[in-house]
């Protein structure tokens, strides 16, 4: 059962983050980027506090560890969302997807250096196959590669930040529960985003028509993308390690394409279906040694 949970967790995390892309597009109809991020971390904090107190899962953080939790909240959600949000305003979504898809590719290097995780031939082969499948999904149709240099730097910064976050959380799960980690990082993120929201976005609140669908989207972003997804992700990091966990991030464009088909009515081409299949094959090869051992 434990093994089943360890494989289900990163899939659920990928699903939650894929859903967030759909919800963010809906939220943009009524709110600016900083407003969306600020309120989603507020909602996530309230939701996580409720869960933590209800099930007595919140642990007391040692005084010596507070500096690491403050740094964690600064890394993600604060720094990552700033790089990603503003980067996407200067770069095409296609090129952004390509850059963010390199997170699993660079992960083995960082993991082997800082955590001494063992990297196998199957890990590397599976990652390259999955990333080729991601490319088939992303490059379906006409690929748009418009960009500004600043946008490229911000998106690559987001990649480094995401991997750094993985390294920190992997270490912290040895001392604290996933609920404690995710609750604290969102609370720190909310405090950091508050002055930014007041200075940058507060005066623009209400300029766009407020739709109920956008409000629901922001609530779902807080609960699903900023709370549940990170719980699943932290659980997987604890039990699977960084390389195996981040390999599942290649599912993001595949799941997003399927969700967009059902929710937004987007089309799925034969090339996209083939790309999804290649991603799944790559993930299977990435986990091949573990699966074969169990059999």
C-alpha positions in Angstrom: 0.0 0.0 0.0 2.9 2.3 0.8 4.4 1.8 -2.6 1.1 2.5 -4.3 0.9 5.8 -2.4 4.4 6.8 -3.3 3.6 6.4 -7.0 0.1 7.9 -6.8 1.4 11.0 -5.0 3.5 12.5 -7.8 0.7 11.7 -10.3 -1.8 13.6 -8.2 0.6 16.5 -7.8 1.0 16.7 -11.6 -2.8 16.6 -12.0 -3.3 19.4 -9.5 -0.7 21.6 -11.1 -2.1 20.8 -14.6 -5.5 21.9 -13.4 -3.9 25.1 -12.1 -3.1 26.2 -15.7 -6.8 25.9 -16.6 -7.9 27.7 -13.5 -5.3 30.5 -13.9 -6.6 31.3 -17.4 -10.1 31.7 -15.9 -8.9 33.8 -13.0 -7.1 36.2 -15.4 -10.5 37.3 -16.6 -11.0 39.2 -13.4 -7.7 39.6 -11.6 -4.1 40.6 -12.2 -1.2 38.1 -11.7 0.0 39.3 -8.3 -3.6 39.5 -7.0 -4.2 35.9 -8.0 -1.0 34.6 -6.4 -1.5 36.6 -3.2 -5.0 35.3 -2.6 -4.2 31.7 -3.6 -1.5 31.6 -0.9 -3.8 33.2 1.6 -6.5 30.6 0.8 -3.9 27.8 0.9 -2.7 29.0 4.3 -6.2 29.0 5.8 -7.0 25.6 4.3 -3.7 24.1 5.6 -4.2 25.5 9.1 -7.7 24.1 9.2 -6.4 20.7 8.1 -3.4 20.8 10.5 -5.5 21.7 13.6 -8.3 19.4 12.7 -6.0 16.3 12.5 -3.3 17.6 14.9 -0.7 17.4 12.2 1.0 20.7 12.8 4.4 20.3 14.5 6.2 22.9 16.6 9.1 24.2 14.5 12.4 24.3 16.3 13.9 27.8 16.7 17.0 26.8 14.8 14.9 25.7 11.8 12.9 28.9 11.3 15.6 30.4 9.1 15.2 27.4 6.7 11.4 27.7 6.6 11.7 31.5 5.9 14.1 30.7 3.1 11.8 28.0 1.8 8.8 30.4 1.6 11.0 32.9 -0.1 12.1 30.3 -2.7 8.6 29.0 -3.3 6.0 30.3 -3.6 7.4 33.9 -3.6 10.5 33.8 -6.0 9.2 31.0 -8.2 5.8 32.7 -8.9 7.5 36.1 -9.5 9.9 34.6 -12.1 7.2 32.4 -13.8 4.5 35.1 -13.8 6.6 38.0 -15.2 8.6 35.7 -17.4 5.3 34.6 -19.1 4.6 38.2 -20.0 7.8 38.4 -22.0 8.0 35.0 -23.6 5.7 32.8 -25.7 3.8 30.0 -23.8 5.4 27.4 -26.1 9.0 28.4 -25.4 8.1 28.8 -21.7 6.8 25.2 -21.6 10.0 24.0 -23.3 12.2 25.8 -20.6 10.1 24.5 -17.7 10.2 21.0 -19.1 13.9 21.0 -18.5 13.3 20.8 -14.7 13.3 16.9 -14.6 16.3 16.9 -17.0 18.6 19.0 -14.8 17.3 17.4 -11.5 19.7 14.3 -11.6 22.7 16.6 -11.8 21.7 18.6 -8.7 20.5 15.6 -6.8 23.7 13.6 -7.3 25.8 16.6 -6.2 23.9 17.8 -3.2 22.0 14.7 -2.0 24.2 11.9 -3.3 21.2 10.2 -4.9 22.1 7.3 -7.1 21.3 7.9 -10.8 20.9 4.9 -13.0 20.9 4.4 -16.8 17.2 3.9 -16.7 16.6 7.2 -15.0 18.5 9.1 -17.7 17.0 7.1 -20.6 13.5 7.5 -19.3 13.9 11.2 -18.8 15.1 11.8 -22.3 12.2 9.7 -23.8 9.7 11.5 -21.6 11.0 14.9 -22.6 10.9 13.9 -26.3 7.2 13.2 -25.7 6.7 16.6 -24.1 8.3 18.1 -27.2 5.7 16.3 -29.4 2.9 17.7 -27.3 4.3 21.3 -27.1 5.3 21.5 -30.8 2.0 20.4 -32.1 0.9 22.9 -34.7 2.8 26.1 -35.3 5.4 26.7 -32.6 5.7 30.3 -31.3 9.2 31.2 -30.1 8.8 35.0 -29.5 10.8 36.2 -26.5 12.7 38.9 -24.7 16.1 38.1 -23.1 14.7 39.2 -19.7 11.9 36.6 -20.1 14.4 33.8 -20.9 16.4 34.7 -17.8 13.3 34.7 -15.6 12.1 31.4 -16.8 15.5 29.7 -16.4 15.6 31.3 -13.0 12.3 29.6 -12.3 13.9 26.2 -13.3 16.8 26.7 -10.8 14.4 27.8 -8.1 12.1 24.8 -8.6 15.1 22.4 -8.3 16.4 24.2 -5.3 13.0 23.9 -3.6 13.1 20.2 -4.2 16.4 19.9 -2.5 15.3 21.9 0.5 12.0 20.0 0.9 13.7 16.6 0.5 15.9 17.4 3.5 13.1 18.9 5.6 10.8 15.9 5.2 13.3 14.1 7.4 12.3 16.2 10.3 8.8 17.6 9.6 5.6 16.4 8.2 4.4 17.4 4.7 1.5 19.4 6.3 3.8 21.4 8.5 6.1 22.2 5.6 3.4 23.2 3.2 1.4 25.2 5.8 4.5 27.2 6.8 5.8 27.9 3.3 2.4 29.3 2.3 2.2 31.5 5.4 5.6 32.9 4.7 4.7 33.4 1.0 1.5 35.3 2.0 3.5 37.7 4.2 6.0 38.3 1.4 3.4 38.9 -1.2 1.3 41.2 1.0 3.4 44.4 0.5 3.8 43.6 -3.2 0.0 43.2 -3.6 -0.6 46.5 -1.7 2.0 48.4 -3.8 1.5 46.9 -7.3 -2.0 45.5 -7.6 -4.2 46.9 -4.9 -5.2 50.0 -6.8 -6.2 47.9 -9.9 -8.5 45.6 -8.0 -12.0 46.0 -9.5 -10.8 47.5 -12.8 -11.8 44.2 -14.5 -15.3 42.8 -14.1 -15.5 40.3 -11.2 -16.9 37.0 -12.4 -18.0 34.2 -10.0 -16.1 31.7 -12.2 -12.9 33.7 -11.6 -13.4 33.7 -7.8 -14.0 30.0 -7.8 -10.9 29.5 -9.9 -8.8 31.4 -7.4 -10.2 29.4 -4.5 -9.4 26.2 -6.4 -5.9 27.5 -7.1 -5.3 28.0 -3.4 -6.7 24.6 -2.2 -5.7 22.4 -5.1 -2.5 23.9 -6.6 -0.9 25.7 -3.6 -1.9 23.2 -0.9 -2.8 19.7 -2.0 -0.3 19.6 -4.9 2.6 20.5 -2.6 1.5 17.9 0.0 1.5 15.2 -2.6 4.8 16.5 -4.0 6.5 16.6 -0.5 5.2 13.1 0.2 6.7 11.8 -3.0 10.0 13.6 -2.4 10.2 11.9 1.0 9.5 8.4 -0.3 10.8 8.5 -3.9 13.6 11.0 -3.9 14.0 14.0 -6.2 14.9 12.3 -9.5 12.0 9.9 -9.5 9.5 12.5 -8.3 10.5 15.2 -10.8 10.4 12.7 -13.6 6.6 12.7 -13.1 6.5 16.5 -13.9 6.8 15.4 -17.6 3.1 14.5 -17.2 2.1 18.1 -16.8 1.7 19.0 -20.5 0.0 15.7 -21.2 -2.5 16.0 -18.4 -3.0 19.7 -19.3 -3.8 18.8 -22.9 -6.4 16.3 -21.7 -8.0 18.7 -19.2 -8.1 21.5 -21.8 -9.9 19.1 -24.1 -12.7 18.3 -21.6 -12.9 21.7 -19.8 -12.1 24.2 -22.5 -13.0 22.3 -25.6 -9.5 22.4 -27.0 -8.6 19.8 -29.7 -6.3 16.9 -29.2 -4.4 15.9 -32.4 -2.8 12.5 -33.2 0.6 13.9 -32.6 -0.4 15.0 -29.1 -1.8 11.6 -28.3 1.5 10.0 -29.5 3.4 12.5 -27.4 1.3 11.5 -24.3 2.1 7.8 -25.0 5.8 8.6 -25.3 5.8 10.4 -22.0 4.1 7.4 -20.3 6.6 5.0 -21.8 9.5 7.2 -20.6 8.1 7.3 -17.1 7.8 3.5 -17.1 11.5 3.2 -18.2 12.5 5.7 -15.6 10.9 3.5 -12.9 11.8 0.2 -14.7 14.3 -1.1 -12.2 12.0 -0.7 -9.3 9.0 -2.2 -11.1 11.0 -5.1 -12.4 12.4 -5.8 -8.9 8.8 -5.9 -7.5 7.7 -8.3 -10.2 
